[in-house]
Amino acid sequence: MAIALCQLKFRQKWLKEGNTEDELKFKPPLYPFTPWFAFIASLASCLLIWFDPSQRVALYATIPFVIFCYVAHHFYAKHQEKKQTSL
């Protein structure tokens, strides 16, 4: 879900900055349907995992792990930015 959402957000930001789609080296087929389909299919998969008791632990582990990765990246990027400005 995160990858599909990033693809959608990136494209929106890219166009807002005045760039064109022709400048992109990679164009997903059937954009914007492909990332939306991937997002919805992944969400459905997570919901279906919830109903399987033997797989539910995967959700309990994955969601906090993804949140941890995003928070860690945020602080890492902030640290790198401070490091660059101090040079």
N, C-alpha and C positions, 0 to 999 in steps of 0.2 A: 504494500500500500504506500509505503514511504517513497519508493522509487517512482511510482506513477504520479504521486502528488508533486514530487520534485520536478518531474518532467513538465507538468502543467504549469507550475509556478514559474519555472525557468523561462518557458516560452512567453508567458505574460510579461515578465520583467524585461525580457529581451526586446519585445515589441514596444514596450513603454519607453525604453531608452532610445528609440528611434532607429533600431536595427530592422532589417528585413529578414524574412524567412529564407530568402535566397542565399544569405550570408552563412547560414548554418551548414556545417559539413554533414551532419546526420539529420535526416528527417524521418520520423517514425511513420510507417505506413498507416494510412487512413487517420492521420491526426485530425481532430482530438479524440476520435472514437477509441483508438488503441489504448491510450493511457487511462481513459475513463473505464473501459472494459476491464483492464488490469486491476484498477482500484476496486471496482465493484466485485469482481471475481475473488480478489483477495479478501475482501470484507466478508463475502459469503462463506469463504473457506474458514475464516476465523469463527464465524457464527456456527458453522457445522461442527467444528472441532469442539466447541463448547458442549454440544450435546453428546459427545463420546467421552464417557468418564475416563477411559484409559488414555485419552489424548489431552484432556483438560489441563494437565500439568504443563504441557508445552505452551499453552497460552499464559499460564501464570509465570512462566520463566521468560518467555519472549517479550512480553510487553514491558516489564521493568528493564530488561536488557536494552531494548531499543531506546527507551527513555534515558537510561544511563549513557548510552553512546552519544545521543544528541547533546546532553548536558556536558559531557566530557569534551566533545568537540567545541562547544560554545566557549568553554573556559580556555581550551588550548588555543583557539583562534584569537581570543582576546589577549592571551599572553603573547602570542606571536606578533600581534599588532602593536602592543606596547614595546616589544623588543625592537621592532622596525622603527618606531618613532623615536626611540631613545638613541638610535645610531645616528 
